[in-house]
Amino acid sequence: MPDMKNTADIARALPSPSRQKFMADFLREHQEGFDRRAFTPVDSLVLSSLVYLDLNLYRYADLNSGEMVPVIDILRFTPLEAMLSGGWLKDADQLPDFLMALARSRRYADLKVGFFANETAEVIEKQFCACTFTVGAKDNAELAYLAFRGTDGTLAGWKEDFNLSYLPVIPSQKTATAYVSGVLSALPTHMPIYVGGHSKGGNLAEFAALTIDEGGYGRIRRVFNHDGPSFLEAPSPRIDDPQFQAKLDKTVPESSVFGMILESRDDFRIVQSDALGFFQHVPFTWMVDGSDFATQETLNRGAQMFDTTLDRWLRSCTSQEREVFIDTMYELITSSDAKSWADFQDGFMSNMATFVRDGRNLDDATKEIMGQAIRNLGEVAGSTLRERFEGITQRMREAVPFIDTGKDERKPLNDEQR
C-alpha cells in the first residue's frame, strides 16, 4: 500500500450521501456477538485494517508471544501517532471514526491480539507483518483471525511487491505459511480459524492457505483476500480445488488496480467505493450493505482497460526483462538514500534529479532493456485504447436505427420516420 501522505482529501473524492455506509457504520449497527451473527467479510476487512497499526508498541505485555492482549487496552495506553508511524493509516481521515466505533462495539468487546510478527529485511527485499486476533467470551474465544499486513511505506516492501511479476515465490510468502503453521500449533484445535489481509496481506493469506499442510488447511474455514494481487504461478494444485474455491472470498473495489494484478480468475466480488480510481484501494472507502459489502457485477471500464493493458504488457516482456526493469527502477529510486516513499516525496525534486542522473549512467545493455520495456508499454497501451474506442464506435453504430432503401446500403431514419 502506498504512503497516502497529503491525499486524505482526494481519497474521499465524492460526497457520501446518507444512504452510503462503511465499516464504521457496520460496527455501530451490528452489536450482536459472533454466536448470533457469523463472521462476515466486513469483519475480515475490519481486522485487516487493524493490523496496519504498530500494535507491538504496547509496553505492558509481550505481543510477540502467545499472550493475548485486549485491543482496547492497547488503544488506551499507546500513543496513536506512534502506532501510525510509517504507514498510510496516519493520512486516513476516516480512522478516528473507525476506531471510536470499534472501541464502543459490543461485538468486539472481547477482541484480543497476540502472536505479533514484524520483519523488514532490505537485503532480501522482504517486508512481513502479521498478528492473530481472537474474539468471543473472555475466557473462551469463539474464533481466531490471522491477519496479514499489506505493503507499508518502506521501499523494500514495495520492491517485494513488484518482484511478484517475475518470482514465483517471494520471501514474505514463505514466512506467511510458516506463521500460520506455527500459530495453529499453539491454538486450541477446536477453534475456528480464519485468515486474511488487505493488499499484499491478502496475497499472503491466500498463499499460506494454499501451501500449508493438510492438517492445518483443514482447520481454516475461510480465506479473505481484500484487493490483493494474485500469483505468477499457482502455488499449489489446491488453487483449482472446489473446496479451496469455496473457502476463498476475494474482494476488489470497482476500479481495482492492485487486486487485479496477475489475476486470471473470475470468482472475485466487486465492491462499490465512494473514492476515485487508485484511492479505492483504501478500505475505509468500501461501501457496506447490511452485514456484507455493497457489490456490483463488473469492474468500471477504466479498471478493465488497466487490467488488460498490464496483463498484455507483462506478457510482452520476458521474465528476465521484467526483473531487470524492476531491479533497475528500484536501484535508481534508492540511489537517493530514501528508505520510504515519504522520504522520497519529502525531497522529491532533488531525488528525481538523482534518479535522472543515475539513469543516464546505466550501461548500454540495461538501457536497451529499459527502453524496450517502456516501448512495449506504450504500444500495448495504445493498442488497448484503440480497441476500446473501436468497441465504443461499433456500439454507437449498432444503436442507430436504420430503414431499408431497396439498395445495398442502409440509410438512417430521418426525424419524421423516427
C-alpha positions in Angstrom: 0.0 0.0 0.0 1.5 3.4 -0.9 2.1 6.2 1.5 -1.1 8.3 1.3 0.6 11.4 2.6 -1.4 14.6 1.7 -4.1 12.7 -0.1 -6.8 12.4 2.6 -9.0 14.9 0.8 -8.6 13.2 -2.5 -9.4 9.7 -1.1 -12.9 10.9 -0.3 -13.2 12.4 -3.7 -17.0 12.1 -3.9 -19.5 13.3 -1.3 -21.2 10.5 0.7 -25.0 10.6 0.6 -26.5 9.5 3.9 -27.6 6.1 2.4 -23.9 5.1 1.9 -22.4 3.1 4.7 -18.9 2.0 5.6 -17.0 -0.2 8.1 -17.6 2.2 11.0 -21.4 2.1 10.3 -21.2 -1.7 10.3 -19.5 -1.6 13.7 -22.2 0.7 15.1 -25.2 -1.2 13.7 -24.2 -4.8 14.4 -23.6 -5.1 18.1 -24.6 -8.8 18.3 -21.9 -11.4 19.2 -20.4 -13.9 16.8 -22.6 -16.6 18.3 -25.6 -14.7 16.8 -24.1 -13.3 13.6 -21.4 -15.4 12.0 -18.1 -13.9 10.9 -18.6 -11.7 7.8 -16.3 -10.4 5.0 -16.7 -6.9 6.6 -15.4 -8.3 9.9 -12.4 -9.5 7.9 -11.7 -6.1 6.5 -12.0 -4.5 10.0 -9.3 -6.8 11.3 -7.2 -6.5 8.1 -7.2 -2.7 8.7 -6.2 -3.0 12.4 -3.1 -5.0 11.5 -1.6 -1.8 9.9 -1.3 -0.4 13.4 2.1 -1.0 15.1 0.5 -2.9 17.9 3.9 -4.0 19.2 4.5 -0.6 20.7 2.2 -1.6 23.7 4.5 -1.5 26.7 2.7 -3.7 29.2 2.8 -7.1 27.6 4.8 -9.0 25.0 2.7 -9.2 21.9 5.3 -11.3 20.1 4.4 -14.2 22.4 1.2 -16.2 22.7 -0.2 -13.8 25.3 -3.5 -12.4 24.1 -3.9 -8.7 25.0 -7.2 -6.8 24.8 -7.1 -4.4 21.9 -8.9 -1.7 23.8 -6.0 -1.7 26.3 -3.6 -1.1 23.5 -5.6 1.7 22.1 -6.0 3.3 25.5 -2.4 3.1 26.7 -0.3 3.5 23.5 0.1 6.8 21.6 -1.9 6.5 18.4 0.6 8.7 16.4 3.4 6.2 17.3 1.3 3.3 16.1 0.6 5.1 12.8 4.2 6.0 12.1 5.5 4.9 8.6 2.1 3.7 7.3 -0.7 5.0 5.2 -3.3 5.0 8.1 -2.0 8.3 9.5 -3.4 10.1 6.5 -6.8 8.4 6.6 -9.4 10.9 7.8 -11.9 8.1 8.5 -9.6 6.5 11.1 -10.9 8.3 14.2 -14.5 7.4 13.5 -13.5 3.8 12.7 -11.5 3.4 16.0 -14.3 5.1 18.1 -16.9 2.7 16.6 -14.6 -0.3 17.3 -14.0 0.8 20.9 -17.8 1.1 21.5 -18.7 -2.2 19.8 -20.2 -4.9 21.9 -19.4 -7.3 19.1 -15.7 -6.6 19.6 -15.8 -6.0 23.3 -13.5 -9.0 23.9 -11.2 -8.5 20.9 -7.6 -9.6 21.8 -4.4 -9.8 19.8 -1.2 -11.7 20.1 1.5 -13.5 18.1 2.6 -10.2 16.6 5.4 -10.6 14.0 7.0 -7.8 12.1 10.1 -8.1 9.9 11.6 -5.9 7.3 14.9 -7.1 5.6 16.2 -4.9 2.8 19.0 -7.3 1.9 16.5 -10.0 0.8 13.8 -7.4 -0.1 11.3 -8.6 2.4 8.5 -6.9 4.4 6.3 -9.0 6.5 3.9 -8.3 9.4 1.1 -10.4 10.9 -0.9 -10.9 14.1 -3.6 -13.1 15.5 -6.9 -11.7 16.7 -9.4 -13.6 18.9 -13.0 -12.6 19.6 -15.7 -14.1 21.8 -16.2 -14.7 25.5 -13.5 -13.5 27.9 -12.3 -17.0 28.9 -13.3 -18.9 25.8 -12.6 -17.2 22.5 -15.0 -18.2 19.7 -12.7 -17.8 16.8 -9.2 -16.7 15.7 -8.4 -14.4 12.7 -4.8 -14.5 11.4 -4.3 -11.1 9.8 -1.5 -10.2 7.4 -0.5 -6.6 6.8 -0.3 -5.2 3.3 2.6 -3.2 1.9 3.8 -0.4 4.3 5.6 2.8 3.3 9.0 1.2 3.0 10.7 0.9 -0.4 11.7 -2.7 0.5 8.1 -3.6 0.9 7.2 -2.1 -2.5 10.1 -3.8 -4.1 8.9 -7.2 -2.8 5.5 -6.5 -4.3 7.0 -5.8 -7.7 9.0 -9.0 -7.5 5.7 -10.9 -7.8 5.9 -10.1 -11.5 8.9 -12.4 -12.1 9.4 -14.5 -9.0 7.1 -17.5 -8.4 7.6 -17.1 -4.6 8.7 -14.1 -2.5 10.2 -14.3 1.0 7.2 -13.0 2.9 5.0 -15.7 1.3 7.2 -18.4 2.7 7.1 -16.7 6.1 3.3 -16.4 5.9 3.0 -20.2 5.6 5.3 -20.8 8.5 3.4 -18.2 10.6 0.0 -19.9 10.0 1.5 -23.3 10.8 3.2 -22.0 14.0 0.1 -20.2 15.3 -2.2 -23.1 14.6 0.0 -25.4 16.6 -0.5 -23.0 19.6 -4.3 -22.5 19.3 -6.9 -25.0 20.5 -7.7 -27.5 17.8 -11.5 -26.8 18.2 -11.2 -23.1 17.5 -12.5 -21.9 14.1 -9.7 -20.3 12.1 -9.9 -17.5 9.5 -7.0 -16.0 7.6 -7.0 -12.8 5.5 -5.5 -9.5 4.7 -5.7 -6.3 2.6 -3.4 -5.6 -0.4 -0.3 -7.8 -0.3 -1.7 -9.1 3.0 -4.5 -10.8 1.1 -2.0 -12.4 -1.2 0.0 -13.7 1.8 -3.1 -15.2 3.4 -4.1 -16.9 0.2 -0.6 -18.2 -0.4 -0.4 -19.6 3.2 -3.8 -21.4 2.8 -2.6 -22.9 -0.5 0.7 -24.2 0.8 0.1 -25.2 4.4 0.0 -28.9 5.3 -3.3 -30.8 5.0 -3.9 -30.8 8.7 -3.6 -27.0 9.0 -5.6 -26.4 5.8 -8.4 -28.5 7.2 -8.7 -26.2 10.2 -9.1 -23.0 8.1 -12.7 -22.1 7.5 -12.4 -19.0 5.2 -9.7 -17.2 3.4 -10.1 -13.4 2.7 -8.1 -11.5 0.0 -9.1 -7.9 0.0 -7.7 -6.3 -3.2 -4.5 -8.2 -3.1 -2.7 -9.4 -6.2 -2.8 -13.0 -7.4 0.1 -15.2 -8.5 2.6 -15.5 -11.3 2.4 -19.3 -11.0 -0.1 -21.4 -9.0 1.5 -22.0 -5.5 -0.1 -25.5 -5.4 -2.7 -27.6 -7.2 -5.0 -26.8 -4.3 -5.9 -23.5 -6.1 -8.1 -25.3 -8.5 -9.8 -27.5 -5.8 -13.5 -26.6 -5.4 -13.1 -26.9 -1.6 -10.5 -24.1 -1.7 -12.6 -22.0 -4.1 -15.5 -22.3 -1.6 -13.2 -21.1 1.2 -11.8 -18.1 -0.7 -13.5 -14.8 -0.6 -11.7 -12.3 -2.8 -13.0 -8.8 -3.0 -11.8 -5.9 -5.1 -13.1 -2.3 -5.5 -14.9 -1.3 -8.6 -11.8 0.5 -10.0 -9.3 -2.1 -8.7 -5.7 -1.7 -9.6 -3.8 -3.8 -7.2 -6.2 -6.7 -6.8 -6.3 -7.4 -10.5 -2.6 -7.7 -10.9 -1.8 -11.3 -12.2 -5.5 -12.2 -11.6 -6.8 -14.7 -14.2 -9.7 -16.0 -12.3 -13.2 -14.6 -12.3 -14.5 -15.7 -8.9 -13.9 -12.4 -7.1 -16.6 -10.0 -5.9 -16.6 -6.3 -6.9 -17.2 -3.8 -4.1 -18.6 -0.3 -4.5 -16.4 2.6 -3.3 -17.0 6.3 -2.8 -13.5 7.2 -3.9 -12.0 7.7 -7.3 -9.6 5.3 -9.2 -6.4 4.5 -7.3 -7.8 5.7 -3.9 -10.4 3.0 -3.9 -7.7 0.8 -2.5 -8.2 2.5 0.8 -10.5 0.1 2.8 -12.4 2.9 4.6 -13.9 3.9 1.2 -15.6 0.5 0.6 -19.4 0.6 0.9 -21.3 -1.8 3.2 -24.8 -3.1 2.7 -26.2 -4.7 5.8 -23.6 -7.2 7.1 -21.8 -7.5 3.8 -20.3 -5.3 1.1 -22.3 -3.4 -1.4 -21.3 -5.1 -4.7 -21.8 -4.7 -8.4 -21.5 -7.1 -11.4 -18.5 -5.7 -13.3 -15.4 -3.6 -12.9 -15.5 0.0 -14.1 -14.4 0.5 -17.7 -11.2 2.2 -16.6 -10.2 -0.7 -14.4 -10.9 -3.2 -17.2 -8.7 -1.2 -19.5 -5.9 -1.0 -16.9 -6.1 -4.7 -16.2 -5.9 -5.6 -19.9 -3.0 -3.2 -20.5 -1.0 -4.5 -17.6 -1.6 -8.2 -18.4 -0.6 -7.6 -22.1 2.5 -5.7 -21.0 3.7 -8.4 -18.6 3.2 -11.0 -21.4 5.1 -8.8 -23.9 8.3 -8.9 -21.7 10.3 -11.9 -20.8 10.8 -12.8 -17.1 14.4 -11.5 -17.4 13.3 -8.2 -18.9 10.8 -7.7 -16.1 13.4 -8.5 -13.5 15.9 -6.1 -15.0 13.3 -3.3 -15.4 12.1 -3.6 -11.8 15.6 -4.0 -10.2 16.8 -1.0 -12.1 13.9 1.2 -11.2 14.4 0.2 -7.5 18.1 0.9 -7.7 17.5 4.3 -9.2 15.0 5.3 -6.6 17.1 4.0 -3.6 20.2 5.8 -5.0 18.6 8.9 -3.4 19.1 7.3 0.0 15.4 7.4 0.6 14.1 4.4 2.7 10.4 5.1 2.3 8.0 6.7 -0.1 7.6 9.5 2.4 11.4 10.1 2.3 11.3 10.2 -1.5 8.4 12.7 -1.5 9.9 15.0 1.1 12.9 15.6 -1.2 11.1 15.0 -4.4 12.9 17.4 -6.7 16.4 16.5 -5.6 15.6 12.8 -5.5 14.2 13.0 -9.1 17.4 14.8 -10.2 19.4 11.9 -8.7 17.1 9.4 -10.4 17.6 11.0 -13.9 21.4 11.5 -13.4 21.9 7.9 -12.5 19.6 6.7 -15.2 21.9 8.4 -17.8 24.8 6.4 -16.4 23.3 2.9 -16.9 25.2 0.5 -19.1 24.0 0.1 -22.7 22.5 -3.3 -22.2 20.4 -2.2 -19.3 19.3 1.0 -21.2 18.2 -1.2 -24.1 16.1 -3.5 -21.9 14.6 -0.5 -20.1 13.8 1.2 -23.4 12.2 -1.9 -24.8 10.0 -2.4 -21.8 8.8 1.2 -22.0 8.2 1.0 -25.7 6.2 -2.2 -25.2 4.1 -0.5 -22.5 3.4 2.4 -24.9 2.4 0.1 -27.8 0.2 -2.1 -25.5 -1.5 0.9 -24.0 -2.1 2.4 -27.5 -3.5 -0.8 -28.8 -5.8 -1.3 -25.8 -7.0 2.3 -26.1 -7.7 1.9 -29.8 -9.7 -1.4 -29.2 -11.7 0.4 -26.6 -12.7 3.3 -28.9 -13.4 0.9 -31.7 -15.8 -1.0 -29.4 -17.5 2.2 -28.4 -17.8 3.3 -32.0 -19.3 -0.1 -33.0 -21.8 0.0 -30.2 -22.9 3.5 -31.3 -23.3 2.4 -34.9 -25.4 -0.5 -33.8 -27.6 1.8 -31.7 -28.6 4.0 -34.6 -31.9 2.8 -36.2 -32.0 2.1 -40.0 -34.5 1.6 -42.8 -34.3 -0.4 -45.9 -33.9 1.8 -49.0 -34.2 -1.0 -51.5 -30.5 -0.7 -52.3 -27.4 -2.4 -50.9 -26.6 0.4 -48.5 -28.7 1.2 -45.4 -29.9 4.7 -44.6 -30.6 6.2 -41.2 -34.1 7.2 -40.3 -34.9 10.9 -40.6 -36.7 12.8 -37.8 -40.2 12.2 -39.3 -39.6 8.5 -39.8 -38.4 8.2 -36.2 
